[in-house]
Amino acid sequence: SGYTEQNVAPILQRRTELINAPAPKVITDRAGFYRSEAQELAGLRLALTSLQARQLETLQRAAAGHLESLQAELAQDEKAGVKAGDLVSLREQATTLGKTLAVARTPVDYRRTYSALGTPIDAAQALRLSRLEAIASVQPEVDRLLKLSATGNLGQVRWIGQQALAEGRNQAAYESYFGSPPAAITNFWRPTPATSPAATPRS
């Protein structure tokens, strides 16, 4: 049924005790004994049914909450600038698991769905962390370039960018930050020779 032994242990233990309880030796006492036993067994069946319903509802809420967590992680990834292509597979998994959850009926169904949601949630978090680390890795240099741009020293800006590309330094991070492929960045710097403006006489 999908319910753990721990969930129903108290009820099952009491049922076993009732079934194994010896009947009174006095025949006239047996009718009351069996009547009391039957009533308590009926009460245990009701308690078991109620417990199962509560457990099922708990598992259902947990699985639904996990699906909402995945959707929230994907929304945060998009907000952080994670590439749409990197999120396609995770969005497909979210859709598939959402459909699975919609037809789930038993505790086993909900537990499996809950467990299956863990992997894409971890992957979504990892994508966002990678994105934020990439931004952080180039942020100091970006800030320096912006300061140079503000002073009108575009030659120095181009030289720094060209040197970074020539050395193959942080290309993936630059691409992640600017949202453009390395080729586009390379073409941007191409018109300026790879010499430091400090070494070029100014007119």
Solvent accessible surface area in square Angstrom, and as a share of the most:
residue,aa,sasa,rsa
1,S,114,0.74
2,G,19,0.18
3,Y,43,0.16
4,T,59,0.35
5,E,139,0.62
6,Q,155,0.69
7,N,34,0.18
8,V,15,0.09
9,A,38,0.29
10,P,91,0.57
11,I,24,0.12
12,L,75,0.37
13,Q,115,0.51
14,R,90,0.33
15,R,120,0.44
16,T,67,0.39
17,E,79,0.35
18,L,14,0.07
19,I,91,0.46
20,N,107,0.55
21,A,38,0.30
22,P,117,0.74
23,A,36,0.28
24,P,37,0.23
25,K,191,0.81
26,V,85,0.49
27,I,133,0.67
28,T,116,0.68
29,D,74,0.38
30,R,92,0.33
31,A,66,0.51
32,G,31,0.30
33,F,48,0.20
34,Y,111,0.42
35,R,144,0.52
36,S,63,0.40
37,E,30,0.13
38,A,57,0.44
39,Q,122,0.54
40,E,62,0.28
41,L,34,0.17
42,A,40,0.31
43,G,36,0.34
44,L,26,0.13
45,R,150,0.55
46,L,133,0.66
47,A,42,0.32
48,L,43,0.21
49,T,86,0.50
50,S,49,0.32
51,L,24,0.12
52,Q,52,0.23
53,A,61,0.47
54,R,134,0.49
55,Q,46,0.21
56,L,50,0.25
57,E,91,0.41
58,T,67,0.39
59,L,30,0.15
60,Q,86,0.38
61,R,143,0.52
62,A,43,0.33
63,A,0,0.00
64,A,36,0.28
65,G,32,0.30
66,H,39,0.18
67,L,21,0.11
68,E,114,0.51
69,S,47,0.30
70,L,0,0.00
71,Q,93,0.41
72,A,48,0.37
73,E,21,0.09
74,L,5,0.03
75,A,58,0.45
76,Q,87,0.39
77,D,0,0.00
78,E,109,0.49
79,K,185,0.78
80,A,22,0.17
81,G,35,0.33
82,V,15,0.09
83,K,104,0.44
84,A,81,0.63
85,G,59,0.57
86,D,73,0.38
87,L,2,0.01
88,V,79,0.45
89,S,63,0.41
90,L,11,0.05
91,R,97,0.35
92,E,105,0.47
93,Q,66,0.29
94,A,10,0.07
95,T,77,0.45
96,T,81,0.47
97,L,23,0.11
98,G,21,0.20
99,K,137,0.58
100,T,59,0.34
101,L,25,0.12
102,A,71,0.55
103,V,106,0.61
104,A,3,0.03
105,R,161,0.59
106,T,60,0.35
107,P,6,0.04
108,V,53,0.30
109,D,47,0.24
110,Y,12,0.04
111,R,79,0.29
112,R,170,0.62
113,T,2,0.01
114,Y,95,0.36
115,S,80,0.52
116,A,46,0.36
117,L,0,0.00
118,G,22,0.21
119,T,101,0.59
120,P,1,0.01
121,I,14,0.07
122,D,91,0.47
123,A,38,0.30
124,A,0,0.00
125,Q,76,0.34
126,A,60,0.47
127,L,49,0.24
128,R,41,0.15
129,L,104,0.52
130,S,65,0.42
131,R,39,0.14
132,L,90,0.45
133,E,101,0.45
134,A,20,0.16
135,I,38,0.19
136,A,64,0.49
137,S,61,0.39
138,V,1,0.01
139,Q,58,0.26
140,P,94,0.59
141,E,25,0.11
142,V,8,0.04
143,D,57,0.30
144,R,119,0.43
145,L,16,0.08
146,L,111,0.55
147,K,143,0.61
148,L,36,0.18
149,S,46,0.30
150,A,91,0.70
151,T,105,0.61
152,G,56,0.54
153,N,61,0.31
154,L,92,0.46
155,G,30,0.29
156,Q,37,0.16
157,V,15,0.09
158,R,76,0.28
159,W,65,0.23
160,I,7,0.04
161,G,6,0.05
162,Q,31,0.14
163,Q,50,0.22
164,A,1,0.01
165,L,22,0.11
166,A,80,0.62
167,E,108,0.49
168,G,46,0.45
169,R,92,0.34
170,N,60,0.31
171,Q,55,0.25
172,A,80,0.62
173,A,11,0.08
174,Y,13,0.05
175,E,39,0.17
176,S,24,0.16
177,Y,64,0.25
178,F,103,0.43
179,G,66,0.63
180,S,30,0.19
181,P,75,0.47
182,P,45,0.28
183,A,64,0.49
184,A,48,0.37
185,I,18,0.09
186,T,49,0.28
187,N,78,0.40
188,F,119,0.50
189,W,26,0.09
190,R,156,0.57
191,P,108,0.68
192,T,31,0.18
193,P,93,0.58
194,A,63,0.49
195,T,78,0.45
196,S,27,0.18
197,P,33,0.21
198,A,94,0.73
199,A,84,0.65
200,T,69,0.40
201,P,123,0.77
202,R,221,0.81
203,S,162,1.05
